[in-house]
Amino acid sequence: MERADFDDSLLVQELPLERIRELLEQLRGDAAVETAWELGIHVDTLAEALKESAVQRRSVEEENRHLQERLRHEHQEYVELRASMDELLNLSEISETISSSFDIEDILAALMDLSQRFVDYESCGVFLLDQEHDELHAVSLRGSEQLSGQVQTQWEDGIIDWVMREGHPVVIEDMETVAQPDIAEHSFVIIPLLVRSKQLGIYSLYCPKPKDDFTAGEIDLLGVLANQTAIAIDNARLYSDLEKALEQLKDSQSQILLSSKLAAIGELAGGVAHEVNNPLQIILSRVQLMKLQNRSAGKVVDGLQLIEDNVKRISRIIRALLGFAGHHGRDEDWVSFDIGHSLRQAFALVAHQLEGRMIETDLECEEGIPELTGNVGELEQVFINLILNAQNAMPGGGKLTITVRRDNERVEIRFADSGVGIEAEHLERIFEPFYTTRADEGGTGLGLAVSYGIIEVHQGTITVESEPGQGATFIIRLPLEPQQGEEKEGDD
């Protein structure tokens, strides 16, 4: 019997008080009345003391029970507080990951690691929405790859769309496991990834427990983690877009600076070339006349021949200068053309040189590219110039690969060689007039400058990527529909 149920009657039963009284009655006959009376008083006092002790004991036991109950309550509060602190620490961890990294892979890995601490799952994955094509793509998977197929089925059945419209986590039973008693029940937890009402995708977990076994706290916590992740994904995308925009801005600034420099040099070069060309032709004609008049004087003819050769070389440079300065490419010369055919035509003109240098060529042209508009002759001049540059970069042979593909509203043409590459200090100046690394071999430094001008007239861009010893890649981007004549208004 519990001590809390103890009362006075039990105390009386447990103590032999009645027997003591009987003995006292017997003593009255044999002893003095005063002694018996005094002994009775002491016995009564003892009984009262015992009753008072029992009352105090019951009070202590009641207080002890209250203390035990309070202790259990405070322990429960401590456990709940500790759990809340763990949740806050985990949330702090993913927040720190989000704030310290714009790498989506790192963010998603942190999400999956933290989810495992709260919910036991067999597989999970993040699937982002491609709204342009109305598709759902897996960007990160952990566990069985079957989850991707299961989510795709849910997408086709409209379940995913419903969850995203609901805007909060949903638990769905896996009916295949429910229908088989020998297999433990499984469930899908589908959490929408939303940022400012914008649908990014979903976070899905496949868990080995029934739907009803999930607690509200588990689902709410997964929802908080998913919301943090959605914000991180959106921020990472914005950061990536910002980086691309900054890179494009830098490229545009470089193009503008180079265009301004080329325009100024071109104007100067055009004036100089016109002034030099006429007296140069006079010199050339006089030298040729003197050769005819002095055919019998061998040494004189040799000297005159040397003069004629150098005058012709100067004349070629003057013609290149005029081409560079003139930005020729009149509107009436612009026609529609097949870019693949033009490249094959350029290849045919220099094929014998490439074969002689043991250079392997490969032209890969994407199908379905529409015809471009422009001055075919000038563009083929650019193609030939880039092919010959690649040839010079591979004196011991190698491979030149030209690829053509559509890039939105532009066509991208890549000339990639396996040559010696370009040093970093040359890359920034490679399109400048008269800048050449082949001066000893007769290079004038005008080929790439002229090519740059031609591509600019066609409202395109030409850039280069290279590392020493790793070859070089020249990249031309031309618009599918250039604004004809727009670039020529200020040429006069």
Secondary structure per residue as TSV (DSSP state, phi and psi in degrees):
chain	resnum	aa	ss	phi	psi
A	1	M	-	360.0	136.7
A	2	E	-	-69.3	147.7
A	3	R	G	-64.7	-28.1
A	4	A	G	-65.6	-19.2
A	5	D	G	-92.9	5.0
A	6	F	-	-69.9	135.3
A	7	D	-	-134.2	-179.9
A	8	D	H	-65.8	-37.7
A	9	S	H	-60.9	-37.1
A	10	L	H	-66.8	-37.8
A	11	L	H	-63.1	-41.0
A	12	V	H	-65.2	-37.7
A	13	Q	H	-67.9	-37.2
A	14	E	H	-73.7	-31.4
A	15	L	T	-92.4	138.9
A	16	P	T	-81.4	54.9
A	17	L	H	-68.4	-40.0
A	18	E	H	-63.4	-39.8
A	19	R	H	-65.0	-37.1
A	20	I	H	-64.1	-39.0
A	21	R	H	-65.4	-39.8
A	22	E	H	-60.9	-42.8
A	23	L	H	-64.9	-35.0
A	24	L	H	-65.5	-38.0
A	25	E	H	-62.0	-39.0
A	26	Q	H	-66.8	-35.9
A	27	L	H	-67.6	-25.9
A	28	R	H	-66.0	-29.7
A	29	G	H	-77.2	-27.0
A	30	D	H	-104.8	-17.8
A	31	A	S	-126.4	178.2
A	32	A	-	-69.5	147.1
A	33	V	H	-63.8	-37.8
A	34	E	H	-61.5	-40.9
A	35	T	H	-65.1	-44.0
A	36	A	H	-63.3	-42.2
A	37	W	H	-63.6	-42.2
A	38	E	H	-64.4	-41.0
A	39	L	H	-63.7	-37.2
A	40	G	H	-64.0	-40.6
A	41	I	H	-59.4	-44.6
A	42	H	H	-63.5	-38.9
A	43	V	H	-64.0	-43.0
A	44	D	H	-63.6	-38.7
A	45	T	H	-62.6	-42.9
A	46	L	H	-60.6	-42.1
A	47	A	H	-61.7	-44.6
A	48	E	H	-63.3	-39.5
A	49	A	H	-63.8	-39.2
A	50	L	H	-65.5	-40.9
A	51	K	H	-63.0	-43.9
A	52	E	H	-62.4	-37.7
A	53	S	H	-63.8	-39.5
A	54	A	H	-63.8	-40.8
A	55	V	H	-62.8	-44.1
A	56	Q	H	-63.6	-38.5
A	57	R	H	-64.9	-41.6
A	58	R	H	-62.6	-37.6
A	59	S	H	-64.4	-43.9
A	60	V	H	-63.1	-42.2
A	61	E	H	-64.1	-39.2
A	62	E	H	-64.9	-43.0
A	63	E	H	-63.6	-39.2
A	64	N	H	-63.4	-39.3
A	65	R	H	-63.0	-42.1
A	66	H	H	-63.3	-39.6
A	67	L	H	-64.6	-40.9
A	68	Q	H	-62.9	-42.2
A	69	E	H	-65.2	-42.2
A	70	R	H	-63.5	-39.7
A	71	L	H	-62.9	-43.1
A	72	R	H	-62.7	-40.7
A	73	H	H	-63.9	-44.8
A	74	E	H	-67.0	-34.3
A	75	H	H	-64.0	-41.1
A	76	Q	H	-63.5	-41.8
A	77	E	H	-62.5	-38.5
A	78	Y	H	-63.7	-44.1
A	79	V	H	-61.3	-44.1
A	80	E	H	-65.7	-40.1
A	81	L	H	-63.9	-41.3
A	82	R	H	-63.7	-41.0
A	83	A	H	-63.4	-41.4
A	84	S	H	-63.9	-39.9
A	85	M	H	-64.0	-39.6
A	86	D	H	-62.1	-42.5
A	87	E	H	-62.3	-44.0
A	88	L	H	-63.6	-39.9
A	89	L	H	-63.9	-40.6
A	90	N	H	-66.5	-42.7
A	91	L	H	-63.1	-39.1
A	92	S	H	-63.1	-36.5
A	93	E	H	-64.8	-46.5
A	94	I	H	-70.0	-32.8
A	95	S	H	-64.1	-39.6
A	96	E	H	-64.9	-40.6
A	97	T	H	-62.1	-42.4
A	98	I	H	-65.0	-43.8
A	99	S	H	-74.0	-21.3
A	100	S	H	-101.6	-3.0
A	101	S	-	-144.8	140.2
A	102	F	-	-108.8	15.3
A	103	D	-	-87.9	115.3
A	104	I	H	-62.1	-36.1
A	105	E	H	-61.8	-43.1
A	106	D	H	-63.5	-41.3
A	107	I	H	-64.9	-45.0
A	108	L	H	-68.0	-35.2
A	109	A	H	-63.6	-40.2
A	110	A	H	-64.4	-40.1
A	111	L	H	-58.9	-46.6
A	112	M	H	-70.4	-36.9
A	113	D	H	-63.5	-45.0
A	114	L	H	-69.9	-35.5
A	115	S	H	-60.7	-34.8
A	116	Q	H	-64.3	-24.8
A	117	R	H	-73.1	-24.6
A	118	F	H	-105.2	-35.5
A	119	V	S	-132.7	128.7
A	120	D	-	-78.9	119.4
A	121	Y	-	-128.3	154.1
A	122	E	S	-90.9	-31.9
A	123	S	E	-156.2	155.0
A	124	C	E	-154.1	164.0
A	125	G	E	-166.6	154.3
A	126	V	E	-109.7	128.9
A	127	F	E	-124.2	123.6
A	128	L	E	-102.9	149.3
A	129	L	E	-91.6	128.8
A	130	D	E	-99.9	93.7
A	131	Q	T	-68.6	-27.3
A	132	E	T	-64.5	-40.3
A	133	H	T	-106.7	4.7
A	134	D	T	53.7	53.9
A	135	E	E	-133.7	160.1
A	136	L	E	-118.8	122.0
A	137	H	E	-114.9	136.6
A	138	A	E	-77.8	124.0
A	139	V	E	-105.9	-18.9
A	140	S	E	-157.6	130.3
A	141	L	E	-130.1	145.5
A	142	R	E	-138.2	133.1
A	143	G	S	93.3	-147.9
A	144	S	-	-66.9	135.8
A	145	E	T	-75.6	-7.3
A	146	Q	H	-63.4	-23.2
A	147	L	H	-58.2	-36.0
A	148	S	H	-61.4	-44.1
A	149	G	H	-66.7	-38.6
A	150	Q	H	-65.0	-42.2
A	151	V	H	-65.8	-38.0
A	152	Q	H	-62.4	-39.2
A	153	T	H	-63.5	-43.0
A	154	Q	H	-63.1	-35.1
A	155	W	H	-64.6	-46.8
A	156	E	H	-65.4	-31.4
A	157	D	T	-81.1	-4.6
A	158	G	T	87.0	2.2
A	159	I	H	-67.0	-44.3
A	160	I	H	-62.9	-43.3
A	161	D	H	-60.5	-39.7
A	162	W	H	-64.8	-43.1
A	163	V	H	-62.6	-42.9
A	164	M	H	-66.8	-33.8
A	165	R	H	-71.3	-32.9
A	166	E	H	-66.5	-37.4
A	167	G	T	80.7	13.5
A	168	H	S	-146.1	162.6
A	169	P	-	-60.7	145.3
A	170	V	E	-133.4	137.2
A	171	V	E	-106.2	127.9
A	172	I	E	-124.7	132.0
A	173	E	E	-70.2	143.5
A	174	D	-	-84.9	101.3
A	175	M	H	-63.1	-24.7
A	176	E	H	-65.5	-38.5
A	177	T	H	-79.4	-30.0
A	178	V	H	-65.1	-35.7
A	179	A	T	-78.6	-8.3
A	180	Q	-	-117.5	105.1
A	181	P	T	-61.8	-26.9
A	182	D	T	-82.3	-0.1
A	183	I	S	-117.4	135.5
A	184	A	-	-63.0	141.2
A	185	E	-	-66.6	140.6
A	186	H	-	-123.5	159.7
A	187	S	E	-142.0	154.6
A	188	F	E	-102.7	131.5
A	189	V	E	-107.3	116.6
A	190	I	E	-114.6	120.6
A	191	I	E	-120.2	121.0
A	192	P	E	-71.5	143.3
A	193	L	E	-102.1	106.1
A	194	L	E	-125.0	141.1
A	195	V	E	-136.4	115.8
A	196	R	T	49.4	48.8
A	197	S	T	67.0	6.5
A	198	K	E	-92.1	127.3
A	199	Q	E	-82.9	118.3
A	200	L	E	-98.1	-33.4
A	201	G	E	157.4	-149.3
A	202	I	E	-140.9	160.1
A	203	Y	E	-117.4	119.2
A	204	S	E	-119.4	137.1
A	205	L	E	-126.1	139.5
A	206	Y	E	-109.8	111.0
A	207	C	E	-115.8	142.6
A	208	P	S	-85.6	56.0
A	209	K	S	-156.6	155.4
A	210	P	-	-64.8	162.3
A	211	K	G	-59.9	-41.9
A	212	D	G	-72.9	-10.7
A	213	D	G	-83.8	-9.8
A	214	F	-	-77.2	137.1
A	215	T	-	-91.9	157.8
A	216	A	H	-62.0	-35.1
A	217	G	H	-62.9	-41.7
A	218	E	H	-62.3	-46.4
A	219	I	H	-66.2	-42.7
A	220	D	H	-62.1	-41.2
A	221	L	H	-66.2	-42.2
A	222	L	H	-61.2	-37.3
A	223	G	H	-63.5	-41.2
A	224	V	H	-63.8	-45.2
A	225	L	H	-60.2	-42.4
A	226	A	H	-65.3	-39.1
A	227	N	H	-63.9	-42.4
A	228	Q	H	-60.4	-41.5
A	229	T	H	-66.6	-40.5
A	230	A	H	-59.9	-42.6
A	231	I	H	-62.3	-41.6
A	232	A	H	-64.7	-42.0
A	233	I	H	-62.3	-44.1
A	234	D	H	-64.1	-41.5
A	235	N	H	-64.4	-40.3
A	236	A	H	-63.5	-39.5
A	237	R	H	-65.3	-43.3
A	238	L	H	-62.7	-40.7
A	239	Y	H	-64.0	-42.1
A	240	S	H	-63.4	-43.2
A	241	D	H	-63.1	-38.6
A	242	L	H	-64.8	-41.6
A	243	E	H	-61.7	-43.5
A	244	K	H	-63.7	-42.5
A	245	A	H	-63.3	-39.6
A	246	L	H	-65.5	-41.8
A	247	E	H	-64.0	-41.4
A	248	Q	H	-64.5	-38.0
A	249	L	H	-63.9	-42.5
A	250	K	H	-61.9	-43.0
A	251	D	H	-62.5	-42.4
A	252	S	H	-63.9	-41.5
A	253	Q	H	-62.2	-41.6
A	254	S	H	-63.3	-41.9
A	255	Q	H	-63.4	-42.2
A	256	I	H	-65.5	-44.6
A	257	L	H	-61.7	-43.7
A	258	L	H	-66.8	-39.7
A	259	S	H	-62.7	-42.6
A	260	S	H	-63.2	-42.9
A	261	K	H	-62.8	-44.5
A	262	L	H	-65.9	-37.4
A	263	A	H	-63.0	-44.5
A	264	A	H	-65.0	-45.7
A	265	I	H	-65.1	-39.2
A	266	G	H	-62.1	-42.0
A	267	E	H	-63.4	-43.5
A	268	L	H	-65.8	-44.1
A	269	A	H	-64.2	-38.0
A	270	G	H	-62.7	-44.0
A	271	G	H	-64.5	-44.1
A	272	V	H	-63.2	-43.3
A	273	A	H	-61.9	-42.7
A	274	H	H	-63.5	-41.2
A	275	E	H	-68.9	-33.5
A	276	V	H	-84.8	-30.4
A	277	N	H	-64.4	-43.0
A	278	N	H	-63.9	-52.7
A	279	P	H	-63.7	-27.1
A	280	L	H	-66.6	-39.6
A	281	Q	H	-66.6	-35.5
A	282	I	H	-63.8	-44.6
A	283	I	H	-60.0	-45.1
A	284	L	H	-61.9	-43.6
A	285	S	H	-66.6	-38.8
A	286	R	H	-65.6	-41.3
A	287	V	H	-63.7	-42.4
A	288	Q	H	-65.2	-37.1
A	289	L	H	-66.0	-41.8
A	290	M	H	-65.0	-33.3
A	291	K	H	-63.9	-40.7
A	292	L	H	-66.6	-37.0
A	293	Q	H	-76.2	-20.8
A	294	N	T	-121.3	38.8
A	295	R	T	-62.1	-25.9
A	296	S	T	-83.2	-16.4
A	297	A	-	-95.7	98.6
A	298	G	H	-60.8	-46.7
A	299	K	H	-65.2	-39.2
A	300	V	H	-64.0	-42.9
A	301	V	H	-62.8	-41.5
A	302	D	H	-60.6	-42.1
A	303	G	H	-65.4	-42.2
A	304	L	H	-65.1	-36.6
A	305	Q	H	-63.7	-39.4
A	306	L	H	-62.8	-41.4
A	307	I	H	-63.1	-45.3
A	308	E	H	-60.5	-43.0
A	309	D	H	-61.0	-42.8
A	310	N	H	-72.9	-34.2
A	311	V	H	-64.2	-40.9
A	312	K	H	-63.9	-37.7
A	313	R	H	-63.0	-42.5
A	314	I	H	-61.9	-38.7
A	315	S	H	-62.6	-39.9
A	316	R	H	-63.8	-40.1
A	317	I	H	-64.1	-39.5
A	318	I	H	-63.1	-42.2
A	319	R	H	-62.9	-39.8
A	320	A	H	-64.2	-39.4
A	321	L	H	-62.1	-43.9
A	322	L	H	-63.2	-38.6
A	323	G	H	-65.7	-40.2
A	324	F	H	-66.4	-40.9
A	325	A	H	-79.5	-28.7
A	326	G	H	-78.0	-23.3
A	327	H	T	48.2	43.7
A	328	H	-	-63.6	153.1
A	329	G	-	142.4	60.5
A	330	R	-	-67.0	156.9
A	331	D	G	-56.8	-37.2
A	332	E	G	-70.3	-13.8
A	333	D	G	-87.4	-4.8
A	334	W	-	-85.4	129.8
A	335	V	E	-140.1	167.3
A	336	S	E	-79.8	140.4
A	337	F	E	-150.8	160.1
A	338	D	-	-92.4	118.1
A	339	I	H	-63.1	-36.5
A	340	G	H	-63.6	-42.0
A	341	H	H	-65.3	-40.3
A	342	S	H	-64.0	-39.2
A	343	L	H	-67.5	-40.7
A	344	R	H	-64.3	-35.8
A	345	Q	H	-63.9	-43.5
A	346	A	H	-63.4	-39.8
A	347	F	H	-60.3	-43.3
A	348	A	H	-61.6	-32.8
A	349	L	H	-72.2	-24.6
A	350	V	H	-121.0	12.4
A	351	A	H	-58.8	-41.6
A	352	H	H	-64.0	-35.8
A	353	Q	H	-67.8	-40.7
A	354	L	H	-65.7	-42.8
A	355	E	H	-63.5	-38.7
A	356	G	H	-66.0	-26.5
A	357	R	T	-94.3	7.7
A	358	M	T	56.8	47.7
A	359	I	E	-107.1	121.7
A	360	E	E	-84.1	138.2
A	361	T	E	-121.4	149.7
A	362	D	E	-146.8	123.3
A	363	L	E	-113.1	118.0
A	364	E	E	-117.4	109.5
A	365	C	E	-115.2	119.8
A	366	E	-	-63.6	140.4
A	367	E	T	-76.3	153.2
A	368	G	T	84.3	8.8
A	369	I	-	-76.0	124.4
A	370	P	-	-69.4	165.4
A	371	E	-	-67.8	146.3
A	372	L	E	-97.8	170.4
A	373	T	E	-124.6	131.7
A	374	G	E	169.8	-172.2
A	375	N	-	-88.8	104.2
A	376	V	H	-62.2	-41.7
A	377	G	H	-60.6	-44.0
A	378	E	H	-67.7	-41.8
A	379	L	H	-65.1	-38.7
A	380	E	H	-65.7	-32.0
A	381	Q	H	-62.0	-41.2
A	382	V	H	-63.8	-45.3
A	383	F	H	-60.9	-44.8
A	384	I	H	-63.7	-41.1
A	385	N	H	-61.2	-42.7
A	386	L	H	-68.7	-36.7
A	387	I	H	-64.7	-43.2
A	388	L	H	-68.4	-34.6
A	389	N	H	-62.3	-41.6
A	390	A	H	-64.2	-38.9
A	391	Q	H	-61.0	-44.4
A	392	N	H	-66.2	-26.1
A	393	A	T	-81.0	-6.5
A	394	M	-	-126.5	66.8
A	395	P	T	-62.6	-26.6
A	396	G	T	-99.8	16.3
A	397	G	-	91.8	168.9
A	398	G	E	163.9	-150.6
A	399	K	E	-137.7	136.6
A	400	L	E	-117.3	121.9
A	401	T	E	-116.4	125.6
A	402	I	E	-114.6	122.5
A	403	T	E	-120.1	140.1
A	404	V	E	-125.6	126.6
A	405	R	E	-147.2	158.8
A	406	R	E	-88.1	135.3
A	407	D	E	-127.4	89.5
A	408	N	T	57.3	-116.9
A	409	E	T	-95.7	21.9
A	410	R	E	-132.2	164.0
A	411	V	E	-114.8	129.8
A	412	E	E	-107.5	127.5
A	413	I	E	-119.8	120.9
A	414	R	E	-112.3	128.6
A	415	F	E	-109.3	101.2
A	416	A	E	-112.2	120.4
A	417	D	E	-112.6	164.4
A	418	S	-	-105.4	32.8
A	419	G	S	-83.5	-154.5
A	420	V	-	-78.4	-13.7
A	421	G	-	81.9	178.9
A	422	I	-	-124.0	131.6
A	423	E	-	-66.0	151.1
A	424	A	H	-59.5	-37.3
A	425	E	H	-69.5	-16.9
A	426	H	H	-91.6	-21.4
A	427	L	H	-61.5	-41.4
A	428	E	T	-71.0	-19.9
A	429	R	T	-113.5	7.6
A	430	I	T	-66.1	-25.8
A	431	F	T	-95.9	4.3
A	432	E	S	-76.2	141.3
A	433	P	T	-61.7	142.3
A	434	F	T	68.5	5.5
A	435	Y	-	-92.6	115.7
A	436	T	-	-145.4	149.1
A	437	T	S	-102.7	6.2
A	438	R	-	-122.2	36.3
A	439	A	G	-60.9	-36.1
A	440	D	G	-68.2	-20.2
A	441	E	G	-100.3	9.7
A	442	G	T	94.6	8.0
A	443	G	-	-69.6	137.9
A	444	T	-	-97.5	-16.2
A	445	G	S	76.2	20.2
A	446	L	-	-109.2	-15.5
A	447	G	H	-58.8	-51.9
A	448	L	H	-72.3	-32.3
A	449	A	H	-64.1	-44.1
A	450	V	H	-63.4	-43.2
A	451	S	H	-60.4	-41.8
A	452	Y	H	-59.7	-44.2
A	453	G	H	-63.3	-40.3
A	454	I	H	-64.2	-45.8
A	455	I	H	-64.8	-36.0
A	456	E	H	-65.4	-40.1
A	457	V	H	-60.7	-33.0
A	458	H	T	-85.6	13.8
A	459	Q	T	59.2	31.6
A	460	G	-	-111.4	-172.0
A	461	T	E	-134.2	152.6
A	462	I	E	-134.0	125.9
A	463	T	E	-132.8	171.6
A	464	V	E	-138.6	142.8
A	465	E	E	-126.8	132.4
A	466	S	E	-164.7	153.1
A	467	E	-	-135.0	141.5
A	468	P	T	-53.9	129.8
A	469	G	T	81.2	-4.6
A	470	Q	S	-113.5	13.4
A	471	G	-	79.8	-179.1
A	472	A	E	-137.2	151.5
A	473	T	E	-130.7	116.5
A	474	F	E	-95.2	131.8
A	475	I	E	-120.3	119.3
A	476	I	E	-108.1	132.0
A	477	R	E	-123.1	120.3
A	478	L	E	-118.4	139.9
A	479	P	E	-72.0	147.9
A	480	L	S	-68.0	-35.0
A	481	E	S	-131.4	82.8
A	482	P	-	-68.6	150.8
A	483	Q	-	-82.0	95.2
A	484	Q	T	-62.3	130.6
A	485	G	T	89.7	-12.0
A	486	E	G	-63.5	-37.0
A	487	E	G	-81.5	-9.4
A	488	K	G	-102.6	-2.4
A	489	E	T	-62.7	-34.6
A	490	G	T	-99.2	12.7
A	491	D	-	-73.5	-29.2
A	492	D	-	-71.6	360.0
